[in-house]
Amino acid sequence: MWYIFAAMFGVLYATLLEWLIHKYILHGLGKNKKSYWAFHWHEHHKECKKNGGLDPNYGNSPLHPSLKKEIMGINLLILLHTPLILFFPVFYFTLVICALRYIWVHWKAHQDMEWAKKHVPWHHDHHMGKNQDVNWGVTNSFWDLVMGTRVKGLKKERDNEADKNDP
């Protein structure tokens, strides 16, 4: 039974890291054009805003070279947490699964707008809403709801699209 709690704690921890890194590193440090993380704000957000949420730099594969810094950062996090495998293997492997899921969800969200609007609307709102400094969760909106940073910026647009699709 303890392994269920270890896995649940791993998901909570991984998604909190996702939220914190997105807010404080990718946006906080990333807005400085001289920062290593500047690609996120000055390239990724620029492309998404220009292309309705699509990022053509992401290519046709989640392993596209344009994702190199993102994947390197995730690998570094996995490596830093590797000692935990000795004491908390379920927690550690949950982090690895969450990291792989993050890479796939983030890539998919910028390749298929209909999928993104349906499955990760908070992330679509993050890129396409008026305020791109909210909705920090990528794979889920839990921490945005907890921290009060979930803003439904495009609900009206999604409702209008749904109305168009109704007979």
Buried (B, 14 or more C-beta within 10 A) or exposed (E): EEEEEBBEBBBBBBBBBBBBBBBEBBBBBBBEEEBEBBBBBBBBBEBBEEBEBBBEBBBEEBEBEBBEBBBEBBEEBBEEBEEBBEEBEBBBBBBBBBBEBBBEBBBBBBBBBEEBBEBBBBBBBBBBBEEBBBBBBBBBBBBBEEBEBBBBBBEEBBEEEEEEEEE
